[in-house]
């Protein structure tokens, strides 16, 4: 009987390294009383799980593990829900295999 291994996304993300630019996040969520549907969607579709609902029902971000994939830009930048810039040179995600 052949054993199969199921790979989890967390195991794959663990391979990446991040150089955090402390105090200068490259993504910011616009202040809001209630999140837009697209901002709520980010809590589910961000591959690095950077977005989450806080205790008062607003979407917050911790950009330290951001993969810089652009999902949030495509979904929310045009509406103004987020402000996104490239990280400063030398900071951000460091892909181990690419």
C-alpha positions as CSV (number, residue, x, y, z in Angstrom):
1,X,0.0,0.0,0.0
2,X,1.4,3.3,-1.1
3,X,1.3,6.2,1.4
4,X,0.3,9.6,-0.1
5,X,1.4,12.9,1.4
6,X,-0.9,15.9,1.3
7,X,0.9,19.1,1.0
8,X,-0.5,22.1,2.9
9,X,-0.1,25.7,1.6
10,X,1.5,26.6,5.0
11,X,4.3,24.2,4.4
12,X,5.0,25.7,1.0
13,X,4.8,29.3,2.3
14,X,7.3,28.3,5.0
15,X,10.0,28.0,2.3
16,X,9.8,31.8,1.6
17,X,11.7,34.4,3.6
18,X,10.7,38.0,4.3
19,X,12.7,41.0,5.0
20,X,10.3,43.3,6.9
21,X,10.6,47.0,6.4
22,X,9.6,47.9,10.0
23,X,7.3,50.9,10.2
24,X,6.9,51.2,6.4
25,X,4.3,48.7,5.1
26,X,3.8,48.6,1.4
27,X,0.1,48.0,1.7
28,X,-2.4,50.0,3.7
29,X,-6.2,49.5,4.1
30,X,-8.3,52.6,3.7
31,X,-10.1,53.5,7.0
32,X,-13.7,52.2,6.8
33,X,-16.7,51.7,9.1
34,X,-17.8,48.6,7.3
35,X,-15.7,46.7,4.6
36,X,-16.7,46.6,1.0
37,X,-17.5,43.2,-0.5
38,X,-14.1,43.1,-2.3
39,X,-12.3,43.9,0.9
40,X,-14.2,41.1,2.7
41,X,-13.2,38.8,-0.2
42,X,-9.5,39.4,0.5
43,X,-9.9,37.8,3.9
44,X,-10.6,34.6,2.0
45,X,-8.6,34.7,-1.2
46,X,-5.2,36.3,-0.1
47,X,-2.9,33.3,-0.5
48,X,-0.7,34.5,2.4
49,X,-3.7,35.2,4.7
50,X,-2.5,38.8,5.3
51,X,-6.1,40.2,5.6
52,X,-8.5,39.4,8.5
53,X,-11.5,40.8,10.2
54,X,-10.7,42.5,13.5
55,X,-12.8,42.5,16.6
56,X,-14.8,45.6,15.5
57,X,-15.7,44.2,12.0
58,X,-13.1,46.0,10.0
59,X,-10.6,44.4,7.6
60,X,-7.0,44.8,8.8
61,X,-3.7,43.7,7.2
62,X,-0.4,42.4,8.4
63,X,1.8,42.8,5.4
64,X,4.8,41.0,6.9
65,X,4.2,37.8,5.0
66,X,2.9,39.3,1.8
67,X,3.8,37.3,-1.4
68,X,3.4,40.5,-3.5
69,X,1.2,38.4,-5.9
70,X,-1.1,41.3,-6.8
71,X,-4.4,39.7,-5.8
72,X,-5.3,42.6,-3.5
73,X,-4.3,45.2,-6.2
74,X,-6.5,43.6,-8.8
75,X,-9.5,43.3,-6.4
76,X,-9.3,46.6,-4.4
77,X,-6.8,49.2,-5.6
78,X,-9.1,50.8,-8.3
79,X,-11.9,51.3,-5.7
80,X,-9.5,52.9,-3.3
81,X,-10.0,50.2,-0.6
82,X,-6.2,49.7,-0.4
83,X,-3.1,51.7,-1.1
84,X,-0.3,49.5,-2.6
85,X,3.3,50.3,-3.4
86,X,6.2,48.2,-4.2
87,X,8.4,47.5,-1.1
88,X,11.5,49.5,-0.8
89,X,14.5,48.0,-2.5
90,X,15.9,45.0,-0.6
91,X,12.7,44.4,1.4
92,X,9.7,42.1,1.0
93,X,9.4,38.5,0.0
94,X,12.5,36.4,-0.8
95,X,11.4,33.4,-2.8
96,X,13.6,30.4,-2.1
97,X,12.9,28.6,-5.4
98,X,12.5,31.5,-7.8
